[in-house]
Amino acid sequence: MSATAKTLIGILLAPAALAAAWATAAALAPALGKFNVTFPLLAGALACALLHAAGLGRRLYVASHELTHALAAVFTGVRVRKISVRRSSGYVLLDSTNAFISLAPYFIPFYTLAVSAAYWAAGHFWHLAPYRPWFLAAAGFTLAFHLLHTAEILGGPVQSDLRKAGGPVFSLPLLVLLNCLGLAAALRLLFPGLVSLRAYGAKVFETQAAAYRHIYEAALYAVNTAKIYIQS
């Protein structure tokens, strides 16, 4: 796909991404507000936010970022030649790349998946129900870790990963959409009784439809106004 086509897709996706972010906050906030159920998750997220504010965890993020690139490459059949992780930077040397490999660290919460996989595997050998609050705290910590670092990186200078994927105009709306969907899916898995993906999807679709409808109406008004001005 050409860079021009990706830019056009990004422009068209931008309203959907902003609407999805708004709908995600509106749909998931009430569920997270049930503190008797979600307290461990929120406590873990708060602990991560405090450590992040103190400037800690940078090297752990770099490690997960580069490992996610590498795993995405392996998943798509691309050979990984070298992985380098330093205190504040790193890189992965690959035979080739694609948009999925370039953007994977920005929407795949590496440590959350690792914690969840370990908890799921251990559950086959031990009774872990008493430890569920600790798992939820770890999930909250790692989800916040992913979201905070991703927001920080994307809020700074344009990353080379985004350029490789098709440019920031294409990549940023796509990443907002994927992170919104991923957060909803994660909360659904963690709290099946609190989050309905059907209701969430309906809310997102409704908000997106309203956004595009307003854009269409604004464009139509601008065109009609221009016609009146030209004819006069």
N, C-alpha and C positions, 0 to 999 in steps of 0.2 A: 504494500500500500504506500502511495506517495506521501511526502511530507505535507503537500497541499491538502490532500484528502483527509489526513489525520487532523490537520488544523481545522478544517470545516467540521469534522465530527466533534472535535473538542468544543467549538463554538456552539454547536447544537446541543451538546451534552451539558453545558454550563448551567442553564436554568434548571435542568433535571437534578444536577448535583446539589445546587443550593436548596432546591425544594426538598430533596431527600434529607439533607442535613437538618433542615427545620422540622420536617416530619419525624425524623428519628428522635430529636430532642423532645418533641411533644408527645410521642408515643411511648418512649422508654422511661421518661422522668417519673411518671406515676408508679411504674413498676419498681424502679430503684428506690422510690420514696417509702416503700414498705420495709422500714428499717429492721423490724423483727425478723425478717427473712434475709435481707441483703446486707446487714451490718458487716459481716466478715469481709465480703467483697469490697464494700466501700472503705472499710478500715485499711485493707491492703492497698487500695488505690491512693488513699490519703498518705500512707507511709511512703509510697513511691513518689508522690508529688513533693513531699518534704525533702526527700533525698535528691530529687531532681533539682529543686530550687537551690540546694546546697552545692550543686555542680558535680554530684557523684553519679557514677554509672556509665560514663562516656565510653570507656573501653569495652564494657559488656555489650553496649549497643553496637559498637563497631564490629565486634565478634559476631553477633547475631546477624547483622546486616550482610556481612560478607559470606557467612555460612548459608544464609537464605539465597543469595545469588547463586552459590555453588549448588545447593540442592535443587533449585529451579532449573539450573543448567543440566544436571544429571537427569531430572525428571523429563526434560525435553530432548534428551539424547545428545547433549553438547558436552564435549570433553573438557574437564577442569584440569588445567595444567599447574596452577599455583594459587595458593591463598596466603595473603599477607595481612596481619592484624597488628596495628600499632596503637599507641595510647589514644590518638585522636583521628586516625585515618587508617585506611586499609584498601586493599584491592583484590580482585580475583582475575586471574589470567585464564581466558577461555578461547577455544577454537573459533567460536562465533557467538553471537548474541541475538536476542529478539526482545520484543516489548515485554513479554512475560518475565523473562530473566531480569531485565533492567528494573522493572517496577515491583517485583515480588517482595523485597524487604519493606516496601512502603505500605503494603496492605496485608501481609501475612505476619501475625504476631508469633514469632519464633518461640519465645520462652513460654508463652501461654500454651502452645501446642505441645511443647516438651513436658511441661508440668502435667497437662491433661493426659498425655500418653503414659507418663509414669504412674499417675494415680489410677488410670484404667487398668494398666498391666498389674499393678500391685493388688488391685481389687479381686483378681482371679486367684490370689493365694492367701489373702488376709481379709478379715472383716474390717473395713475402713470407715463405716458409718460414723463412729465417734470422732474421726479425724476430718470429716467433711468441712467443718468451719475453717480449718487450717488450709484445706485445698481451695476453698472459696477465697480466702485471704490471699493465697498465692496467685490465684487466677486474677483477682482484682489488681494485685501489684503488677503482674506481668502485662495485663491489658493496658493499664495506665502507663507502664514503661514504654510499650509500643506506641501508644497514641501521643504521648508527650514528646518523645524523641522524633517521631515522624513529623509532628506539627512544627517542631523546632527546626528540623532540617529543611522542610518544604517552605518555611517562612523566611529562610535566609537566601543566599545567592542561588541561582538556578543550578541544580545538580547536573553533572554530566549524564547520570542515569536517565534523567527526564529528556535530555536532548537525544540520547540514543533511542529512546522509546518512541520518539515522534515529536518532541518539543513540549514545553510546559503547557501550552494551550490545549493540547490533547491529553497530556498526562494528569494534570491537576484535577479536572472534573472527574476523570475516570477513577482516580484514587479516592476522591471524596465519596463517590458512589460505592466503591468496593469496601471502604472502611465502614460506611454506614451499614451496609448489608452484613458485613462481617461481625460488627458489634451486635446487631440484632440477633444474628444466628448464635453467637456465643452466649448471650443472655438467655435465649430460648433453651439452649442445651443445659445451662447452669440452673435455670429456674423454669422448668416446663410449665408450672402452674401459673406463672406470673406474666409470661410473654406469649402472645398469640401471633405467629408469623402471618397468618391470614389477615388479622386486623391491622398489623403493622404494614403489610403490603398494600392493603386498601388505603391506609392513611397516606403512604408515600405516593401512590398512584394519583390519589385525589389532589394532593398538594402539587404534584408535578403538572397535572392537567390544568389546574387553576393558573399556574405560573405561565404555561404556554398560551393559555387563553388570554391572559392579560397582555402578554407580549404581542399577540396577534391583534388584539383590539387597539393597542397603542400604535402599532405599525399602520393599521388601517386608518386610524385617526390622523396620523402624520401624512399619509398619502392623500387623503381627502382634503386636508388642510392645504397641502401643497398644490393640489389641483385648483382649489378655489383661488389661491394666491396667484397662480399662473394665469388663470382665465380672467382675473380682474385686472 
